[in-house]
Amino acid sequence: MHTLWRLLEQIILFVFVGFEASIRGRAPPSKARSVFRRRRALNIRPFSSCHRVVSYANMFLRSRAAVARIALPRSTPSARALSSRASLVLDRLGLLTTSGEHFGVYDGEWKGSGPLMVSQCPSTGEVLGRVRSATAQELDQLLDKSEEAFKFWRGVPAPKRGEVVRQIREALANKADALGSLISLEMGKIKTEGVGEVREFIDICDFAVGLSRRMNGEYVASERPGHSILEVPNPLGVVGVLTAFNFPCAVHGWNLALSMTAGNATIWKPAPSTPLIAVAVTKIIAEILEQNQLPGAIASLAVGGSDIGSALVDSSRIPLISFTGSENVGRQVGQKVAGRFGKSILELGGNNATIIMPDADLSLAIPAVCFGAIGTAGQRCTSTRRLYLHAKIADEFLSRLTSMYKSIKPGDPLVSETIYGPVHGQKALQVYSSAIERLRTNGAEVVTGGRKYELEGSLKDGFFVEPTIAVPKSPQDDVWQNEMFAPILNVAVFDELQQAIEWNNAVPQGLSSSLWTRDLRHMGTFIGPHGSDCGIANINVGTSGAEIGAAFGGNKSTGWGRESGGDAWKQYVRWSACTINFGDTLELAQGVQFNS
């Protein structure tokens, strides 16, 4: 009978501990075993097994009663006073916690003991969460692990590396809608753009998987008999990727997919204001690496501020830095990396222009310009900043575009009908306000917009600004020279295409440009040696919305970098020219004779 009571005691204790653990998010078996071990170690001997069963049963019932009063509210969103819209998005990706804090460092294990990076929703102003950043010591450890991971990963055949990238692609696709919603929530772009950004990551993974069987060098004919020359690509090392807030997911994807396929380890340092999407994406990638029993430091994460970014840029252990951000910071990054003989890919300012010829299809050009200027609330690198209208259609075009602007209503970017959301936060609002003030100070006519929206309800604390069209006094005014990273479009009128091309090329930046015409001669001029000097020169397509198939990047102060498709992968490898003598004589190049 004693044995039966003892068995019943163990069953009830296991149920009780399991029930308690399920409330608190812990695994029950080890705790139950530890209870028995502690009881034996301390020589605790209750009166009998029967008494113990009754005691444990009472504990179980008290726990159930407590759950209704205490446990459940602690695990609900109301514990942090999050809105239901935010709670639902975070919960879908496992980011809804009672504390609201997350680790922001990953190198095979999650950690972080540096300052907290705050994630604020630009639509409502609410704090979505806080992410613990890396310390200098943690970054050193991460670099150690990244180097170790690289030494392993570079020996894995490229097609097998591609298979891992394919699995990452599938995992991202399974959570594309949830990730897109998180981008809308944390960055502020509308939902369709958020999902589209995740789609870019998915698409570049597809590209990289195919590339994993086609990362070819070249066979070069030798002038010497019995010789061949090969140009051979090999993995480069550890790649540092520093991304900006406006594309918190896709730009990392452009780099990671190519870098992984090339055999490198990658360290991602996201923008301080978009840490949650970085944590969510890294969790997905980490799970795939773990499933394949691969080092997590193949794809590391280091959330942090400018100190962490500077440490990565300065480190001679990182042969390639990819940086997306402002021209001012990019100039410093380029100089520092070049100073240590590293390589850099710079994606910087984009003061992009669209030229409208009189034969353009205005039914296509007007909405294209509108999207180019206000998509992502004017915060794309490729956003349309300058509009050059031919005199014959200038009045009509500007009138119709202004009407379209005035019809736009701001809204919650998570709502499918919304086509215009907030700027990213207080700093972005200041950029917008300063740009408007500068335009007015310089005598520009503000045709429409120029103010902050005063909204009500849940969006009253959001950062919503009116999309703006302005006409500066002169096409030579200084206001044209600087990128205004806001939904502001400056307009000028021209008479001849060559005049508009000169204006297009007269700024320091050279990222994207666009010409609208049906004339084949104008098309040829625009994309030829006498045309646009930008890295992107589109015909009858807006300045924004590039696909991943072609390499992405600009010229001049935009940085000369290339990412994504095309031959961009060649920057993520080191190249060796290998001359092979398979003959029986020693032949020297250029006919040199050396007979000892």
C-alpha positions in Angstrom: 0.0 0.0 0.0 2.9 2.3 0.8 4.3 1.7 -2.7 1.0 2.7 -4.3 0.8 5.9 -2.3 4.4 6.7 -3.2 3.6 6.2 -7.0 0.5 8.4 -6.7 2.6 11.0 -5.0 5.1 11.1 -7.9 2.4 11.3 -10.5 0.7 14.3 -8.8 3.9 16.1 -8.2 4.8 15.7 -11.8 1.4 17.1 -12.9 1.7 20.0 -10.4 5.2 21.0 -11.5 4.3 20.5 -15.1 1.2 22.7 -14.7 3.2 25.4 -12.9 6.0 25.2 -15.5 3.5 25.6 -18.4 2.3 28.9 -16.8 5.8 30.2 -16.4 7.3 28.9 -19.6 9.7 26.3 -18.1 10.2 22.6 -18.8 8.7 20.5 -16.0 10.6 17.2 -15.8 13.9 18.5 -14.6 12.2 20.5 -11.9 10.2 17.6 -10.7 13.3 15.5 -10.4 15.1 18.2 -8.6 12.3 18.4 -6.0 12.8 14.7 -5.2 16.6 15.1 -5.2 16.5 18.1 -2.8 14.1 16.2 -0.5 16.3 13.2 -0.3 19.5 15.4 0.1 17.9 17.3 3.0 16.5 14.1 4.5 13.0 15.5 4.6 10.5 12.8 5.6 6.9 13.9 5.8 4.6 11.8 8.0 3.6 9.5 5.2 3.1 9.2 1.4 -0.6 9.6 2.0 -0.1 13.0 3.7 2.2 14.0 0.9 -0.3 13.2 -1.7 -2.9 15.3 0.0 -0.4 18.2 0.4 0.5 18.1 -3.3 -3.1 17.9 -4.4 -3.8 21.1 -2.3 -0.8 22.8 -3.9 -2.1 21.9 -7.4 -5.6 23.3 -6.7 -4.2 26.5 -5.2 -2.0 26.9 -8.3 -5.0 26.6 -10.6 -6.9 29.2 -8.6 -3.9 31.5 -8.8 -3.7 31.1 -12.5 -7.0 32.8 -13.0 -6.0 35.7 -10.9 -2.4 36.3 -11.6 -0.6 34.1 -14.2 -2.6 34.8 -17.3 -2.6 38.6 -17.1 1.1 38.6 -16.7 1.5 36.8 -20.1 -0.9 39.0 -22.0 -0.1 42.2 -24.0 -1.8 44.4 -21.4 1.1 43.8 -19.1 3.1 46.2 -21.2 0.2 48.4 -22.4 0.8 47.5 -26.0 -1.9 48.2 -28.6 -3.6 45.1 -29.9 -2.3 45.8 -33.4 1.3 45.7 -32.1 0.7 42.7 -29.9 -0.7 40.6 -32.7 2.3 41.4 -35.0 4.9 40.7 -32.3 3.1 37.5 -31.2 3.2 36.0 -34.7 7.0 36.1 -34.6 7.5 35.1 -31.0 8.5 38.6 -29.9 5.7 39.3 -27.4 7.2 39.1 -23.9 6.1 40.5 -20.6 9.3 42.4 -20.1 9.5 43.7 -23.7 13.2 43.0 -23.7 15.2 40.9 -26.1 18.9 39.9 -26.6 20.4 41.6 -29.6 23.6 39.6 -30.0 23.8 36.2 -31.8 26.9 34.2 -32.6 25.5 30.7 -32.0 23.9 31.8 -28.7 21.7 34.7 -27.8 23.1 37.3 -25.4 23.7 41.0 -25.0 24.6 43.2 -22.0 25.1 46.6 -23.6 22.7 49.5 -23.6 19.1 49.0 -24.6 18.0 50.0 -28.1 14.4 51.2 -28.1 12.1 50.2 -30.9 9.3 52.8 -31.4 6.3 52.5 -33.7 6.3 55.6 -36.0 2.6 55.3 -36.5 1.5 55.5 -32.9 4.6 56.5 -31.0 4.3 53.5 -28.7 7.4 51.6 -27.6 7.3 48.1 -29.2 10.3 46.7 -27.3 13.8 47.1 -26.2 16.8 45.1 -27.5 20.0 44.6 -25.4 23.0 45.6 -27.5 26.5 44.3 -27.7 29.4 45.3 -25.5 32.9 45.7 -26.8 33.8 42.4 -25.2 30.8 40.6 -26.7 31.7 42.0 -30.1 35.3 40.6 -29.8 33.9 37.2 -28.9 31.5 37.4 -31.8 34.4 38.2 -34.1 36.3 35.2 -32.8 33.4 32.9 -33.4 32.8 34.4 -36.9 36.4 33.7 -37.9 36.0 30.1 -36.6 32.7 29.7 -38.5 34.3 31.0 -41.7 37.2 28.5 -41.5 34.6 25.7 -41.4 32.1 27.2 -43.9 34.6 27.9 -46.6 35.3 24.2 -46.9 31.7 23.3 -47.5 31.1 22.8 -51.3 29.2 25.8 -52.8 26.2 23.8 -53.9 25.7 22.5 -50.4 26.0 26.1 -49.1 23.3 27.0 -51.6 21.1 24.3 -50.2 21.2 26.0 -46.8 20.4 29.3 -48.4 17.4 27.5 -50.1 16.2 26.4 -46.7 16.5 30.0 -45.4 14.5 31.1 -48.4 11.7 28.6 -47.5 11.6 29.7 -43.8 11.4 33.3 -44.8 8.6 32.6 -47.3 6.6 30.8 -44.6 6.7 33.9 -42.4 6.7 36.6 -45.2 3.4 38.1 -44.1 4.4 38.3 -40.4 7.8 39.8 -41.2 6.2 42.3 -43.6 3.8 43.3 -40.9 6.7 43.8 -38.4 8.5 46.0 -41.0 5.4 48.1 -41.3 5.0 48.3 -37.5 8.6 49.1 -36.7 9.8 51.1 -39.8 6.5 52.6 -40.9 6.2 51.6 -44.6 2.9 50.4 -45.8 2.1 46.7 -45.5 2.5 45.8 -49.2 5.9 47.5 -49.2 6.9 45.6 -46.0 5.9 42.2 -47.5 7.6 43.3 -50.8 10.8 43.9 -48.8 10.8 40.4 -47.5 10.1 39.2 -51.0 13.4 40.8 -52.0 15.2 38.7 -49.4 13.4 35.6 -50.7 14.2 36.4 -54.4 17.9 37.1 -53.7 18.0 33.7 -52.0 16.6 32.1 -55.2 19.3 33.9 -57.1 22.0 32.8 -54.8 20.9 29.1 -54.9 21.4 29.1 -58.6 24.6 31.0 -58.3 26.0 28.3 -55.9 26.5 26.1 -59.0 27.7 29.0 -61.2 30.3 31.0 -59.2 32.7 30.5 -62.0 36.2 31.8 -62.6 37.6 32.1 -66.1 39.9 30.2 -68.4 42.4 32.5 -70.0 44.4 31.5 -73.1 48.2 31.7 -72.5 50.7 33.0 -75.0 53.1 30.3 -73.7 53.0 26.7 -75.1 52.0 24.1 -72.5 50.5 26.7 -70.2 47.0 27.7 -69.1 45.7 30.5 -67.0 42.8 30.3 -64.6 41.1 33.1 -62.7 39.8 31.5 -59.5 37.4 32.9 -56.9 37.6 31.8 -53.3 35.8 32.7 -50.1 36.9 36.1 -48.7 36.4 35.9 -44.9 34.2 37.7 -42.5 31.8 40.3 -44.1 30.4 43.2 -42.1 26.9 44.4 -43.1 25.7 47.7 -41.7 22.1 48.5 -42.8 19.8 51.5 -42.5 16.4 51.9 -41.1 14.6 52.4 -44.4 15.2 48.8 -45.6 15.7 46.9 -42.4 15.4 43.5 -44.0 16.1 43.4 -47.7 19.6 45.0 -47.8 20.8 42.5 -45.3 19.3 39.8 -47.5 21.2 41.1 -50.6 24.4 40.8 -48.7 23.8 37.6 -46.7 22.6 35.4 -49.5 25.6 36.2 -51.7 28.1 36.2 -48.8 26.9 32.8 -47.5 26.9 31.3 -50.9 30.4 32.6 -51.5 31.6 30.8 -48.3 31.9 33.7 -46.0 30.7 34.4 -42.4 28.6 37.5 -42.1 28.0 40.0 -39.2 24.9 42.1 -39.3 24.7 45.4 -37.5 21.2 46.8 -38.1 20.0 50.4 -37.6 19.5 51.1 -33.8 15.9 52.1 -34.5 14.9 48.9 -36.2 16.3 46.1 -33.9 13.2 43.9 -33.7 13.1 43.0 -37.4 16.8 42.1 -37.1 16.1 39.8 -34.2 13.1 38.2 -35.9 15.0 37.6 -39.2 18.1 36.3 -37.3 16.0 33.9 -35.3 14.6 32.4 -38.5 18.1 32.0 -40.0 19.6 30.6 -36.7 16.9 27.9 -36.7 18.0 26.7 -40.1 21.6 26.7 -39.2 20.9 24.7 -36.0 18.8 22.2 -38.0 21.8 21.7 -40.2 24.2 21.5 -37.3 26.1 24.5 -38.6 27.9 27.2 -36.5 25.5 30.0 -35.7 28.3 32.5 -36.3 28.0 32.0 -40.0 25.2 34.6 -39.8 25.8 36.7 -36.6 23.9 39.7 -35.3 25.3 42.6 -33.3 22.7 45.2 -32.4 24.3 48.4 -31.2 24.9 52.1 -31.7 27.7 54.0 -33.6 30.3 52.5 -31.3 29.6 49.0 -32.5 29.5 50.2 -36.1 32.8 51.9 -35.8 34.4 48.9 -34.2 33.3 46.7 -37.2 34.5 49.3 -39.7 37.9 49.6 -38.0 38.5 45.9 -37.6 41.2 44.5 -39.9 39.6 41.1 -39.2 36.7 42.1 -41.6 38.0 42.3 -45.2 34.7 43.6 -46.6 32.3 46.2 -45.2 28.9 46.8 -46.8 27.5 50.1 -45.5 24.1 51.7 -46.3 23.5 55.2 -44.9 24.3 58.9 -45.4 27.0 60.4 -47.6 28.6 62.0 -44.6 29.0 58.7 -42.6 29.7 56.7 -45.8 32.6 59.0 -46.6 34.1 58.2 -43.1 33.5 54.5 -43.6 35.1 54.4 -47.0 38.2 56.3 -45.7 38.6 54.1 -42.7 38.2 50.8 -44.6 40.5 52.0 -47.4 43.0 53.1 -44.7 43.4 49.5 -43.6 43.3 48.1 -47.2 39.9 46.6 -46.8 37.1 46.6 -49.4 33.8 48.5 -49.0 30.4 48.5 -50.7 28.8 51.9 -50.1 25.1 52.6 -50.7 24.7 56.3 -49.8 22.7 59.3 -51.0 20.3 59.2 -53.9 19.2 62.6 -55.2 17.2 61.0 -57.9 15.6 62.8 -60.9 12.8 62.0 -63.4 12.6 63.7 -66.8 9.2 63.9 -68.6 9.3 64.5 -72.3 6.2 65.9 -74.2 5.6 62.5 -75.9 5.4 60.6 -72.5 2.4 58.6 -71.6 1.1 60.7 -68.7 -1.4 58.1 -67.5 1.7 56.0 -66.6 4.2 58.7 -65.7 2.0 60.6 -63.2 1.3 57.7 -60.9 4.9 56.5 -61.3 6.3 59.9 -60.1 3.8 59.9 -57.3 4.8 56.5 -56.0 8.5 57.3 -56.6 8.2 60.5 -54.5 5.9 59.4 -51.6 6.5 55.6 -51.5 7.9 54.7 -48.0 7.1 58.3 -47.2 9.9 59.5 -49.4 12.5 57.5 -47.5 13.8 55.1 -50.1 17.4 55.5 -51.4 15.8 55.6 -54.9 12.9 58.0 -54.0 12.2 60.6 -56.6 13.5 63.9 -55.3 13.7 66.0 -58.5 11.2 66.3 -61.3 12.1 68.0 -64.7 9.1 68.7 -66.9 9.2 69.7 -70.5 7.6 73.1 -71.0 4.9 71.7 -73.4 3.4 69.5 -70.7 4.6 71.1 -67.5 1.3 72.8 -66.5 -0.9 69.8 -67.2 1.5 67.4 -65.5 1.9 69.5 -62.4 -1.8 70.2 -62.1 -2.7 66.5 -62.3 0.1 65.4 -60.0 -0.9 68.0 -57.4 -4.5 66.7 -57.5 -3.2 63.2 -56.9 -1.1 64.4 -54.0 -4.1 66.2 -52.4 -6.2 63.0 -52.7 -3.8 61.0 -50.6 -4.9 60.3 -47.0 -2.4 59.1 -44.3 -3.3 56.0 -42.4 -2.2 53.0 -40.4 0.4 51.2 -42.6 -0.9 47.8 -41.4 -4.3 48.5 -43.0 -4.3 47.2 -46.6 -6.1 50.2 -48.0 -3.4 52.6 -46.7 -1.0 53.9 -49.4 0.8 56.5 -47.3 2.3 56.0 -43.9 4.5 58.0 -41.4 8.1 59.0 -41.6 10.3 56.9 -39.4 10.4 58.9 -36.2 11.3 62.2 -34.6 14.6 62.5 -36.4 12.9 62.0 -39.8 10.3 64.6 -38.8 13.1 67.0 -38.1 14.7 66.3 -41.5 11.3 67.0 -43.2 10.7 70.2 -41.2 14.2 71.5 -41.8 14.0 70.9 -45.6 10.7 72.7 -45.8 12.1 75.6 -43.9 15.1 75.8 -46.2 13.0 75.7 -49.3 10.8 78.6 -48.0 13.9 80.6 -46.9 15.3 80.2 -50.4 12.1 81.5 -52.0 10.7 78.3 -53.3 6.9 78.0 -54.0 5.3 75.2 -51.9 2.6 74.0 -54.3 1.1 71.5 -51.8 2.0 70.0 -48.5 4.7 71.4 -46.1 3.1 70.6 -42.8 2.8 67.8 -40.2 -0.6 66.1 -40.2 -2.6 66.5 -37.0 -4.4 63.1 -36.7 -6.7 61.8 -34.0 -7.3 58.5 -32.3 -4.5 55.9 -32.2 -2.4 57.7 -34.7 -2.4 61.1 -32.9 1.2 60.5 -31.7 2.5 59.2 -35.0 5.0 61.0 -37.3 2.8 61.8 -40.3 3.8 64.6 -42.7 2.1 66.0 -45.8 3.7 64.9 -49.1 5.1 68.0 -50.6 5.7 69.5 -54.1 7.9 72.6 -54.3 9.1 74.8 -57.2 12.5 76.3 -56.3 13.4 79.7 -57.8 16.0 78.3 -60.1 17.3 75.0 -61.3 20.7 76.2 -60.2 19.6 76.8 -56.6 21.7 75.1 -53.9 18.6 73.2 -52.6 18.9 70.9 -55.6 22.4 69.7 -54.5 21.5 67.9 -51.3 19.3 64.8 -50.9 16.2 65.6 -48.8 15.3 62.3 -47.2 11.6 63.0 -46.9 8.5 63.1 -49.1 9.5 66.3 -50.9 9.6 66.7 -54.7 11.3 69.7 -56.3 10.1 70.7 -59.8 11.8 72.6 -62.7 10.9 73.2 -66.3 13.2 72.6 -69.3 13.0 73.1 -73.1 15.5 70.5 -74.5 16.4 67.0 -73.4 20.1 67.8 -73.2 19.4 70.6 -70.8 17.4 68.2 -68.5 20.3 65.6 -68.7 22.8 68.3 -67.6 20.6 69.1 -64.6 20.2 65.4 -63.8 24.0 65.1 -63.8 24.8 68.3 -62.0 24.4 67.0 -58.4 27.0 65.1 -56.4 24.9 61.9 -56.1 24.3 59.4 -58.9 22.0 56.6 -57.8 18.8 56.5 -59.9 17.3 58.4 -62.8 14.3 58.0 -65.1 13.3 59.3 -68.6 9.7 59.1 -69.9 9.4 59.2 -73.7 8.3 57.1 -76.7 11.2 58.4 -78.9 13.8 55.8 -79.4 16.5 58.4 -80.1 15.8 60.0 -76.7 16.1 56.6 -75.0 19.4 55.8 -76.7 20.8 59.2 -75.6 19.7 58.8 -72.0 21.3 55.4 -71.4 24.4 56.2 -73.6 27.7 58.1 -73.0 26.0 61.5 -73.3 23.1 60.5 -71.0 22.5 59.9 -67.3 25.6 59.4 -65.1 23.6 57.4 -62.6 24.0 53.7 -61.6 20.3 53.3 -62.6 19.0 54.8 -65.8 15.3 53.8 -66.4 13.1 54.4 -69.4 9.4 54.7 -68.8 9.9 53.3 -65.3 10.1 55.3 -62.0 13.3 55.8 -60.1 12.4 53.4 -57.3 11.4 49.7 -57.2 14.5 47.9 -58.5 14.5 44.1 -59.0 17.1 41.8 -57.6 18.3 40.4 -61.0 20.5 43.3 -61.8 23.3 44.7 -59.6 22.1 47.6 -57.5 24.2 50.7 -56.8 25.2 54.1 -57.8 28.1 56.3 -58.9 29.8 59.5 -57.6 28.9 60.3 -54.0 26.4 57.5 -53.9 29.4 55.3 -53.3 30.1 53.2 -56.4 29.0 50.0 -54.6 27.0 47.2 -56.1 24.8 44.7 -54.3 22.1 42.2 -55.1 22.1 40.6 -58.6 24.3 40.7 -61.7 28.0 40.3 -61.0 27.7 41.8 -57.5 28.8 38.4 -56.0 32.3 39.0 -57.3 32.9 41.5 -54.6 32.4 38.8 -51.9 35.3 36.6 -53.0 39.0 37.0 -53.4 40.5 36.4 -56.8 43.7 34.6 -57.8 45.2 34.4 -61.3 46.7 30.9 -61.5 49.2 30.1 -64.3 49.6 26.3 -64.8 52.6 24.8 -66.7 51.7 21.4 -67.9 54.5 21.2 -70.5 58.1 20.1 -70.4 59.9 23.4 -70.8 60.2 26.6 -68.8 58.6 29.4 -70.9 58.8 33.0 -69.9 56.1 35.6 -70.8 56.7 38.4 -73.3 59.4 36.3 -75.0 61.9 37.0 -72.3 65.0 34.8 -72.5 66.9 33.8 -69.4 69.5 31.1 -70.1 71.9 30.5 -67.3 
